């Protein structure tokens, strides 16, 4: 008599197993293909590289492809055309484009201090010897241009030095070597390369302490409105990337090596140490730093004088991410 309940249980289990076998297995979620870009081989872009190399875009269901697009008009055109709807770049370009009628928006930020140096030909020993000469920058409106202008102002040479857009740090170094410019604006690892080539550091802007939003995620307001889920997932991946970057040096240096094409361990160690404390933890852009971007723009764009940082950002995404508990999960109470 006691065997009947066991038989019944076996029958029930058999039916359950049969029913489970008839249920189709859930299909794997298809990742959304998304083209993205960055503007420089400076490690200011490293949270993006870490998000890609650490698989965090994959975790967020995004199949992200990365390309480097020159700062200034090329990257702004790519974002506006949706060729790369989300990109890492300096905030200066967003501020100046919007002041001229653009509809771009900063949705996250990761570095809020100028971390560049001006290097010059060894024959230039004093700042005044730069008068009437040119400094190479990646492009007008790029972070190197902002840093160059701030550095020149700090040295008391405002209006007495010109700038030449070279296309990138390697091109600036080449222009210096061939005498097309007498100085250039660099950040690690390119500062280390400049030093090895015999150029002199004239001013280190990290010591000046100027706050400027030098690393930001941007898109258009229209695309952010149409694809809010993709924007949020992209930012989440970048925040995870920044965490891995800051807490895992071997991983971080490997990612930096890949995208900067630097293989010298000494250069990589110095670059990592230089940026480790600069990379932000939570993706929040700095309104104080963006105000400085506005102040820089005011020199050439009258509309900047009435502008406010809030009009260039959308903090809804980072606020939602913080509210989700991701930042606390990654960093605890630190």
C-alpha positions as CSV (number, residue, x, y, z in Angstrom):
1,X,0.0,0.0,0.0
2,X,2.9,2.4,0.8
3,X,4.2,2.0,-2.8
4,X,1.2,3.7,-4.3
5,X,2.3,7.3,-3.3
6,X,5.8,6.6,-4.7
7,X,4.3,5.4,-8.0
8,X,2.1,8.5,-8.1
9,X,5.1,10.7,-7.4
10,X,7.1,9.0,-10.1
11,X,4.3,9.5,-12.5
12,X,4.0,13.1,-11.6
13,X,7.8,13.6,-12.1
14,X,7.6,11.8,-15.4
15,X,4.9,14.1,-16.6
16,X,6.8,17.1,-15.5
17,X,9.9,15.9,-17.3
18,X,7.9,15.3,-20.4
19,X,6.3,18.7,-20.2
20,X,9.7,20.4,-19.7
21,X,11.0,18.5,-22.8
22,X,8.2,19.9,-24.9
23,X,8.9,23.5,-23.8
24,X,11.3,25.1,-26.3
25,X,14.6,26.4,-24.8
26,X,14.7,30.1,-24.5
27,X,16.5,31.7,-27.4
28,X,19.8,33.6,-26.5
29,X,19.3,37.3,-26.4
30,X,20.7,38.8,-29.6
31,X,23.2,41.6,-29.0
32,X,22.6,45.0,-30.5
33,X,25.3,46.0,-32.9
34,X,26.5,49.5,-32.1
35,X,29.3,51.5,-33.7
36,X,31.3,53.8,-31.4
37,X,34.4,55.9,-31.5
38,X,37.0,57.8,-29.5
39,X,39.1,60.8,-30.6
40,X,42.6,60.2,-29.2
41,X,45.1,57.6,-28.2
42,X,45.5,59.4,-24.9
43,X,44.5,57.1,-22.0
44,X,41.7,59.6,-21.2
45,X,39.7,57.3,-23.4
46,X,40.7,54.2,-21.4
47,X,37.3,53.5,-19.7
48,X,35.9,52.9,-23.1
49,X,38.7,50.6,-24.1
50,X,38.3,48.7,-20.8
51,X,34.6,48.3,-21.4
52,X,35.3,46.7,-24.7
53,X,38.3,44.5,-23.6
54,X,36.6,43.5,-20.3
55,X,33.5,42.2,-22.1
56,X,31.3,44.7,-20.3
57,X,29.5,45.8,-23.5
58,X,28.8,42.1,-24.1
59,X,27.3,41.9,-20.6
60,X,25.0,44.7,-21.4
61,X,23.9,43.0,-24.7
62,X,25.8,45.3,-26.9
63,X,28.1,44.3,-29.8
64,X,30.2,47.5,-29.9
65,X,32.8,48.2,-32.5
66,X,35.4,50.9,-31.9
67,X,37.2,53.2,-34.2
68,X,39.3,56.3,-33.7
69,X,37.9,59.4,-35.4
70,X,39.7,62.7,-35.4
71,X,38.5,65.3,-32.9
72,X,36.6,68.3,-34.0
73,X,34.4,68.4,-37.2
74,X,35.0,64.7,-38.1
75,X,33.8,63.2,-34.8
76,X,30.9,65.7,-34.6
77,X,29.8,64.8,-38.1
78,X,29.9,61.1,-37.3
79,X,27.8,61.5,-34.2
80,X,25.3,63.8,-35.9
81,X,24.9,61.4,-38.9
82,X,24.5,58.5,-36.5
83,X,27.5,56.7,-38.1
84,X,28.7,56.5,-34.4
85,X,25.7,57.6,-32.3
86,X,27.7,57.4,-29.1
87,X,31.3,58.4,-28.7
88,X,34.0,59.3,-26.2
89,X,35.5,62.8,-26.7
90,X,36.3,66.0,-24.9
91,X,33.4,68.1,-23.8
92,X,34.8,71.3,-25.5
93,X,33.6,70.1,-28.8
94,X,30.1,69.5,-27.5
95,X,29.9,72.9,-25.9
96,X,31.1,74.8,-28.9
97,X,28.9,72.9,-31.4
98,X,25.8,73.5,-29.3
99,X,26.6,77.2,-28.9
100,X,26.6,77.3,-32.7
101,X,23.2,75.6,-32.9
102,X,24.0,71.9,-32.5
103,X,21.8,69.4,-30.6
104,X,24.5,67.3,-28.9
105,X,24.4,66.2,-25.3
106,X,26.9,64.9,-22.7
107,X,25.4,61.9,-20.9
108,X,28.4,60.8,-18.8
109,X,31.9,61.9,-17.9
110,X,35.1,60.3,-16.7
111,X,37.9,62.8,-16.4
112,X,37.5,66.4,-15.2
113,X,41.0,67.8,-15.1
114,X,43.5,68.9,-17.7
115,X,46.2,66.2,-17.8
116,X,48.3,67.5,-20.6
117,X,51.8,69.1,-20.8
118,X,53.3,71.5,-23.3
119,X,56.6,70.3,-24.7
120,X,58.9,72.5,-26.7
121,X,62.1,72.3,-28.8
122,X,65.1,72.1,-26.5
123,X,66.3,75.5,-27.7
124,X,63.3,77.1,-26.0
125,X,64.4,77.5,-22.4
126,X,62.0,80.3,-21.3
127,X,58.3,80.8,-22.1
128,X,58.8,84.1,-23.8
129,X,60.9,82.4,-26.4
130,X,57.6,80.9,-27.7
131,X,56.3,84.3,-28.8
132,X,55.3,84.3,-32.5
133,X,55.7,80.5,-32.8
134,X,53.2,77.7,-33.3
135,X,52.1,74.8,-31.0
136,X,50.8,71.6,-32.4
137,X,47.4,70.2,-31.3
138,X,45.3,67.4,-32.6
139,X,42.5,69.7,-33.9
140,X,40.8,72.9,-33.0
141,X,38.3,72.4,-30.2
142,X,40.0,69.2,-29.2
143,X,41.2,68.8,-25.6
144,X,44.8,69.4,-26.7
145,X,43.7,72.7,-28.1
146,X,41.9,73.6,-24.8
147,X,45.0,72.5,-22.8
148,X,47.2,74.5,-25.1
149,X,45.2,77.7,-24.7
150,X,45.1,77.3,-21.0
151,X,48.8,76.6,-20.8
152,X,49.7,79.6,-23.0
153,X,47.4,81.8,-20.8
154,X,49.1,80.4,-17.6
155,X,52.5,81.3,-19.1
156,X,51.4,84.8,-19.9
157,X,51.5,84.3,-23.7
158,X,47.8,84.5,-24.6
159,X,47.4,85.9,-28.1
160,X,51.2,85.7,-28.8
161,X,51.3,82.0,-29.8
162,X,49.5,80.3,-32.7
163,X,48.1,76.8,-32.9
164,X,48.4,74.2,-35.8
165,X,46.1,71.3,-36.1
166,X,48.2,68.2,-36.8
167,X,45.7,65.3,-36.6
168,X,47.0,63.5,-33.5
169,X,49.9,63.2,-31.0
170,X,52.1,61.1,-33.3
171,X,51.7,63.7,-36.0
172,X,52.4,66.5,-33.6
173,X,55.7,64.8,-32.6
174,X,56.6,64.5,-36.3
175,X,55.8,68.2,-36.9
176,X,58.1,69.1,-34.0
177,X,60.9,66.9,-35.3
178,X,60.7,68.5,-38.7
179,X,60.4,72.1,-37.4
180,X,56.8,72.8,-38.5
181,X,55.9,73.7,-34.9
182,X,58.1,74.6,-31.9
183,X,55.9,73.0,-29.3
184,X,53.1,70.4,-28.8
185,X,50.5,69.4,-26.3
186,X,50.7,65.9,-25.0
187,X,49.5,63.5,-22.3
188,X,51.0,60.1,-21.4
189,X,52.3,58.0,-23.1
190,X,53.1,60.7,-25.6
191,X,54.7,63.0,-23.0
192,X,57.2,60.2,-22.4
193,X,57.8,59.8,-26.1
194,X,58.4,63.5,-26.4
195,X,60.9,63.5,-23.5
196,X,62.8,60.6,-25.1
197,X,63.0,62.5,-28.3
198,X,64.8,65.3,-26.4
199,X,61.9,67.8,-26.1
200,X,61.5,69.9,-22.9
201,X,58.4,70.1,-20.8
202,X,57.5,73.8,-20.5
203,X,54.4,73.4,-18.3
204,X,52.5,70.5,-16.7
205,X,48.8,71.5,-16.6
206,X,48.0,68.9,-13.9
207,X,50.0,71.1,-11.5
208,X,47.9,74.1,-12.5
209,X,44.8,72.2,-11.4
210,X,42.4,73.5,-14.1
211,X,39.1,71.6,-14.1
212,X,37.8,70.9,-17.6
213,X,35.7,67.9,-18.8
214,X,38.3,66.2,-20.9
215,X,36.6,62.7,-21.2
216,X,32.9,62.4,-21.8
217,X,30.3,60.3,-23.5
218,X,28.2,62.2,-26.0
219,X,25.3,61.7,-28.4
220,X,22.5,63.8,-29.9
221,X,19.4,64.6,-27.9
222,X,17.3,63.1,-30.6
223,X,19.1,59.7,-30.5
224,X,19.1,59.7,-26.7
225,X,15.4,60.2,-26.7
226,X,14.9,57.4,-29.3
227,X,17.3,54.9,-27.8
228,X,17.4,55.6,-24.0
229,X,18.0,51.9,-23.2
230,X,21.0,51.7,-25.4
231,X,22.5,54.9,-24.0
232,X,22.0,53.6,-20.4
233,X,23.5,50.1,-21.2
234,X,26.5,51.8,-22.9
235,X,27.2,54.0,-19.9
236,X,26.8,51.1,-17.5
237,X,29.5,49.2,-19.5
238,X,31.8,52.2,-19.4
239,X,31.4,52.5,-15.6
240,X,32.2,48.8,-15.2
241,X,35.2,49.3,-17.5
242,X,36.4,52.2,-15.3
243,X,36.1,50.0,-12.2
244,X,38.1,47.2,-13.8
245,X,40.6,49.7,-15.1
246,X,41.2,51.3,-11.7
247,X,41.3,48.0,-9.7
248,X,43.2,45.7,-12.1
249,X,46.5,47.2,-13.2
250,X,47.6,44.2,-15.5
251,X,44.3,44.4,-17.3
252,X,44.4,48.2,-17.5
253,X,47.9,48.3,-18.9
254,X,47.1,45.6,-21.4
255,X,44.0,47.6,-22.7
256,X,46.1,50.8,-22.9
257,X,48.8,49.0,-24.8
258,X,46.4,47.7,-27.4
259,X,44.8,51.1,-28.2
260,X,47.8,53.3,-27.8
261,X,50.1,50.8,-29.6
262,X,52.7,51.1,-26.8
263,X,54.6,48.0,-25.9
264,X,57.3,49.4,-23.6
265,X,56.4,48.2,-20.0
266,X,58.0,51.3,-18.5
267,X,55.8,53.7,-20.6
268,X,52.7,51.7,-19.8
269,X,53.4,51.7,-16.1
270,X,54.0,55.5,-16.1
271,X,50.8,56.1,-18.1
272,X,48.7,53.9,-15.8
273,X,50.1,55.6,-12.7
274,X,49.4,59.0,-14.2
275,X,45.8,58.4,-15.0
276,X,44.7,55.9,-12.3
277,X,43.3,58.6,-9.9
278,X,41.9,60.7,-12.8
279,X,39.4,58.1,-14.1
280,X,36.1,58.7,-12.5
281,X,34.1,56.0,-10.7
282,X,30.4,56.9,-11.3
283,X,30.1,58.4,-14.8
284,X,28.9,61.8,-13.5
285,X,30.2,64.7,-15.6
286,X,31.5,67.7,-13.6
287,X,29.3,70.9,-14.0
288,X,32.2,72.9,-12.6
289,X,34.5,71.5,-15.3
290,X,32.0,72.1,-18.1
291,X,31.7,75.7,-16.9
292,X,35.4,76.0,-17.7
293,X,34.7,74.6,-21.2
294,X,32.1,77.3,-21.5
295,X,34.6,80.0,-20.4
296,X,37.2,78.8,-22.9
297,X,34.5,79.0,-25.7
298,X,33.6,82.5,-24.7
299,X,36.8,83.8,-26.1
300,X,35.4,83.2,-29.7
301,X,31.7,82.6,-29.2
302,X,29.7,85.5,-27.7
303,X,26.7,83.2,-26.9
304,X,28.9,81.4,-24.3
305,X,28.7,84.3,-21.9
306,X,25.0,83.5,-21.2
307,X,25.4,79.7,-21.2
308,X,25.1,77.4,-18.2
309,X,26.6,73.9,-17.8
310,X,23.2,72.3,-17.2
311,X,22.2,73.0,-20.8
312,X,24.9,70.7,-22.2
313,X,24.2,67.6,-20.1
314,X,21.5,65.0,-19.5
315,X,22.1,63.4,-16.1
316,X,19.0,61.2,-16.2
317,X,21.1,58.2,-17.3
318,X,23.8,58.3,-14.6
319,X,21.2,59.1,-12.0
320,X,19.2,56.0,-13.0
321,X,22.4,53.9,-13.0
322,X,23.3,55.1,-9.5
323,X,19.8,54.4,-8.3
324,X,20.0,50.9,-9.7
325,X,22.7,50.1,-7.1
326,X,25.5,49.5,-9.7
327,X,27.9,52.1,-8.2
328,X,27.5,50.7,-4.7
329,X,27.9,47.2,-6.0
330,X,31.2,48.1,-7.6
331,X,32.7,50.4,-5.0
332,X,30.8,49.8,-1.8
333,X,30.9,53.0,0.3
334,X,34.3,54.1,-1.1
